């Protein structure tokens, strides 16, 4: 069984920064790809960034150059560093794991960017 717990969300002014964390509990983290998704009010959940078990990364076009995904295998944690935040980044951010034990979601953390 895998559990994911996100943290680090909050209210920030446009242009500010936040770092989200996703703590993974359970076995198999180093064999697991990880991703961040977000869902804004009235919109579908969308993929934001992903990092493979080998450390390869990918980003949604609208966040490239502003967001950085990383992982610390010693801490079983994945991060999303978000810089130059914009009001349109406002959403609930979810962590997802894709690994040998199946796919799991965290409960989400709210990010609100004021203009």
CORMO-V789160 format. One record per backbone hydrogen bond with DSSP energy under -0.5 kcal/mol. CO is the residue of the C=O (numbers start at 1). NH is the residue of the N-H. If there is no record, write none. Layout:
co->[CO	CO]
nh->[NH	NH]
This chain:
co->[3	4	5	7	10	12	13	15	16	18	20	21	22	22	23	23	25	28	29	33	34	35	36	36	37	38	39	40	46	48	49	50	51	52	56	58	60	60	61	63	63	66	68	70	71	72	72	72	76	77	78	79	80	80	81	81	82	85	86	87	91	91	92	93	94	95	96	97	98	99	102	104	109	110	111	112	112	114]
nh->[25	107	23	21	112	114	16	84	85	82	80	7	24	78	5	25	3	31	32	98	51	96	48	49	94	46	92	43	38	60	36	58	34	55	52	50	63	64	64	66	67	83	81	79	73	75	76	77	24	72	22	70	20	82	68	83	18	15	89	90	93	111	39	109	37	106	35	104	33	102	99	97	93	10	91	12	114	14]
